[in-house]
Amino acid sequence: MKPHTDRAHALVSYDWAPKIGGAHSWLHEVYSRWPEKVRVLTSTPSPDAEPAAAERAYDASRHGSLELHRAAAPFAQLSLLSPGCVARFLAHARALHSLTRPAPRSMIHALRSWPEGFTGLLCKRLYRGTKLVTYAHGEEILIARLSTQLRWMARSVYQASDLIIANSESTRRIVLDLAPTAKIVCIAPGVDTRSYVVPDSAIATCRAAWGWSADTMVVATIARMEARKNQGGVLRAVAELRREGLDVAYVCAGNGQERSALEQLAGELGITPWVRFPGSIGEADKRILFAAADVHAMPSVQLGEMIEGFGIVFLEAAAAGVPSICGNSGGQMEAVRDGETGIVVDGRDSANIAVALRQLALNPELRRKMGGNGRRWAAEFDWEKVCARTLEATRAI
């Protein structure tokens, strides 16, 4: 699509690369491909030397249509009862507006309803001709329900938004429960399918480094190590299959507060020789790990207000030709086609996870079929297509 020269775009996200998660990656991938320049308002540089150096290195490289402005002073506290907090919100709204001048019309894209969406809401209220697009991911809405202020903030933003982009139908329902008249479209995040075509030599090197038999079925998880991601359930399922004599091993990548507990659990289950904990890995190593694995498993569960809104990782595994096992809560079931690109399980029951793993371990042909289906499925979520869908949705408002 051709650019709209009379409309300027600004994006507000208080965290940004190189410190980003899945939600930030989603916006980065979409707006770096945008036909117009997109100016990003994010927090001021880190006061600590190491993160600040990483930020400078990131800022010095090219990021497509994105132009970064680290100009938003962090909040001392997030409370609308605090005059200082309100003043900071107003300052951020003015800074956001300044990034779109002198264009007669502007569109603000907010990472989520709070706190970024509230900054966008103030900008819309203060400056005529401003449109607001707010992203919804799932768990931030559930968290907002626990606080009167956050609930009010989120509802106000959703009601004022000209468009809400939800990552799944599950998230759309959560938004509508809070703001029934909200204008919502579902656009799932995507994947760079071309980058998941990995040379056979790299796959062979990766598998050899694990030190297991060529016939071992390798299960992989790449995620933050927190209870919601349920790596412990996968460990228990792997242990059950090994007790049955099946040659199954597990690569559990990532870091987080649960790592030491997971390592201890592997020891208690007696499967330490068949588990690897490589820690946090970069994008290139992640693609190789997926391609080298036989099954991807992240049967997430809902814990309190924490939920899997969608799960880009399932599309990444599919792009690598690897079937996934996902949980049956939140939006992850929309990222995996049950029986076609993977298997949906009750993540709260490790025996249920073991049933799915056993089915895949005993049927290599099923794994190959699901892997092929997964590649075709992932192609529907290539970032170029996601960007085109987002452009179409935003230009309709």
N, C-alpha and C positions, 0 to 999 in steps of 0.2 A: 504494500500500500504506500501511496505517496504521503509525505508529511503534511500536517495541517500547520501552515506557517503562522496562523493567527492564534495558535494555542500553545502555551508553554507548559512543560511538565516538570513537577518536582516530586520527589519521593522522600518520605520521612521515616527513618528507622534509627533508633537510638543506639543500636549495635550494628556494626557493619564489618566487612572483611578487614583484616584477616580473621577476626573473631566472629564467626558466623555459624549458624546451625542450618537445619533443613529449610526453615521458612525463609531465612535470608538468602540462601542459595537459590531458592525458587525465584525471588524477585530479581536477584542478580542476573540469572540466566534469561529472564524475560526482558528486562529493561536494558541490558547490554545489547540486545538485538532490536531495540525500538527504533523506528524510522526518524524520530526527533530526538534531540538532546534531552536527557533526563538528569536533572541536578539532584543530588542526594544530600539531604541534611541529616547529619549524624552527630554523635557526641564529640566533644573536643578531644584532642589527642590524649592518650594515656599518660599519666605522670610518671609511670615506671619505665625504666630504660629499655628493657627487653621488648615489652609489647609496643612501645613507641617506635622502636627500630623496625619491628615487623610492619607497623602501619605505614611508616615512611617508604619501606620497600614496596608495599602494595600500591601506595598512592603514586609511586614513580612509574608504574607500568600502565599499559593501556587496557581499558575496559569497555571497548565498544562505545555505545552511546552514553555511558555513565560519566558524570562529572561530579566528583566528591567534594563535599564541603563539611569539614569537621568543625562545626561552629556552634553546636548546641551544648551549652553548659549543663552538666548533669544535675539531676534533682537531688537536693539534700534529703528530702522526704517527698513521697507521693501522697499528698493530702490536699484536697480542695478547701479544707478548713485553714490551711496555712497560707497567709498572704504571700510569703516568699515563693511557694509552689505555684500559686496562681500567676504571680508576676513572671515567673520563669516560663510558664506555658504561653503567656502573651508574648514574651520576647521571642520564643521559638516560632510562634505563628507569624510574627513580623518578619523574622529571618526567612521563613519558608516562602512568604509572599515575595520578598526581595529577590529570591532566586528565579521567579517567573517574570519579572519586569523586563522590558516594557510591553510585553504581549498583552493585548486587550482581554484575552481569556486565559484561564489557567486551570490545570487539573492536578490535584494533589492525590498522590497514591500513598496510602498509609499501610505500614507493615501489619498492623492489627488494630483493634478498637481502642485499646489502652496500652500505654499512654499515647502512642503515636497518633491514633485516630482522633484523640481529643485535641491535639495540636492542629490537626487538619480541620476539625470542626470549627475551632476558633478562627482559623484562617478563612474558612468559608463565610462565617458570620461577619467578619470584619471587612472583607473585600469582595465587592460585587463581581460577578462573572467567574467565580471559583466553583469548580466541580470537585466532589470528593469521592474517591474510590478507596474502599477499605477491604483489606483481606481478612479472612476468617479461617482459623486453623483447627479449632476445636477446644483444646484444653484451656486456652486463655479465657474462653467464655465460661467454662465450668468454674474456673478459679474466681471469676468476677462475681459469681453467684454467692460466694462466701462473704462478700463485703458490700455493705449498702452503697458506699461511694463508687466502687468499681462497677457494681451492677448498674447504677444510674449512669455512670460514664459510658459504659458499653452500650446500653440501650439508647442513650442520646446520640451516640455516634452512628449506630446502625439506622436509627430513624432519620437522621439527617443526611446519610450517605446517598449519593446519586446512584451508586452501584456497590454491592458487596460481592466479592469474589470468594466463594467457599471452596475449599479443597476437596470436598466430598459431599454426597447427599446426607451422610450422617451429620456433618458439620452444619449443613444448611438447616436441618431440622432443629439443631441446638440454637442456632441464631433466631429462627422463627419462634421458638418457644419464648425467647426473651423479647423479641421485637416482631410481632406478627405481621406488620405491614412493610417490613424491610424489602427492598428490591435486591434480589439475589440471583446470581448465576453460578453454576458449578463449573469450575475449570480446574481440573486436577493438575498438579505439578508434573514435570516431565523428566526426561533423561536424554543425554547425548548418546544416541544409539551407536553412532560411528566409533566412539571411543571405546566401546566394549567389544570390539573385534580384536582379540588378543592373539599374537603369534603362538603357534604350538610350542616353540622353543621356550618361551617365557612360562607357559603353563607347566612344561616338563621340569624346568628349573625350580619352580615354586613347589611342586609336589615332591620333588626329590629332597628339598630342604626340610620337609616335615619328617622324613625318615620312615614313612610307613610303606606298606606293600602297594604295588600299582593297582591291586584289586580292592583296596580299602575304599569304602564309601565315605567321603569326607563331607561333613556337615559344617557350614560356616555361618557365623553371625558377625555382622559389623555394626556395632551400635554402642551408644553410651551404656556403661555398666550401672544400670539402675534397676530397681526391682520390677518396674513396669515392663521393661523389655524382656524379662523372663528367661534370661540365659540359664538360670538355675533349673527351670523346667526342661530345657534341652539337655543339660548335663544328666539329669535323672533318666531321661528317655534313652540317651546314649548308653548309660550304664546298664539299663534293662536289656537293651539289644545285645550288648557285649556278653551279658550273663547267658544269653540264649545261644551264643557262639557266632553271632554275626560280626563281620569285620567292619566296624564303624568307628570313625574318629571324629574329633571336633576341633575346629579352629575358632576361637572366641576372641575377636579383635575389638579393640576399644579400651577406654579407661573410664573410671568413675568410682563412686563411693562403694560399689558392690564388688570391686575386683578382688580384694583380699578374701571376702566371704566366698566368692566363686572358686577361687583357687583352693581354699580349704575344703569346699564341698567336693571338688574333683578328687582330692585326696581321700576324703571319707568314703567316697563311692568306689575307690580303688581303680580309678581310670586315668590317673595322672599321666601315664605313658602315652595315652591316646588323646590327650588334650594339649593344645598349644594356646598360649596367651601372648600374642605378639604386641599388645598395647595399641596405641593410636597409630594409624597408618595413613599415608598420603593418598591422594586421588589415584595416582598411577598404580600404587601397590594394591589399592582397593579393587581396581578393575582386574588386575591379574589374579587376586585372591578369589573373586567371584568366578572367573573363568576356570580356575583350577579346581574349584569345589564341585561336588556332585549335587548337593542340596543346600539351599539357603533356608535357615529357620530363624524366625523371630516372632514366636507366638505371643505377642504382647497381650497384656491384661489391663483392665481398668483398675487403678488404685486410687480411691478417693476421687478427686477431681482430675487426675492425670489420665489421659486417654490418647490413643493413637489416632490422630485425625485423618491420616491417609497412609503415608509411608512410602517416600520416594525410593527407599532401599529395595522394595519389592520390584519396582520397575527396573532398577539397576541390575538386579539378579536376572530378571527376565531378559534384559538386553544382552546379558552374557550367555543366555541359553541355559539357565539353571532354574529348576522348579523351586518354588517357595512353599514353606509351611508358615501360615499366619494364624493369628487368633481371631476369635469371632466377636470382638468388641470394637466399637468406634468405626472408623472408615477404612481400616486395613483390608476388609473383605472386598472393597471396591478396587483395590490395587492387585488382587489375586483372583483369577477366575477359578473357582473351586472345581477340581476334577479336570481342568484344562491346562492351566499354567501353574497349578500347585494344589495344595490341600488346606482347607480351613479347619481348624481344630478348636476345642475348648482349651485355651492356654492354661486354665486353672488346674487342669488335670494332666499330670505328666504321663499317665498311662495313655491318654488320648493322643498326646504328642508321639508317644512310642508307636502307637498303631500306624500313624501316618509315616513315620520313619521306616518302620518295618515294611510297609507296602512298597516304599521306594527302594529300600535295600534289596528286596527280593525280586524286583522287576526293573532291571536296567533299561529295558525297552520303553517302559512307562516314563522313566526319567528323560530319555531322549525325546520322546514324543512331547512331553510337557515343555521341555527346553525349546523345541522348535516352535511350539505354540506361543511360548513366552516371547521369543524374538519378534514374532508378528504382532503380538499384543503390545510390546514396548514401542514398536514403530508408530503406533497411534498416539504416543505421548512424546514423540520427539520434540525437543524444545522449539524448533521452528514452527511446528504446528500449534504448540501451546501459546507461543507469542502471537501467532495469527489469530487464534481464538480470543485472546485478551484484547488485541487491537479492535477486533470486530465488536466485542462487547462494550468497550469504552467509547468507541466512536458512535455508538447508538444513543448515548446520553447527552 
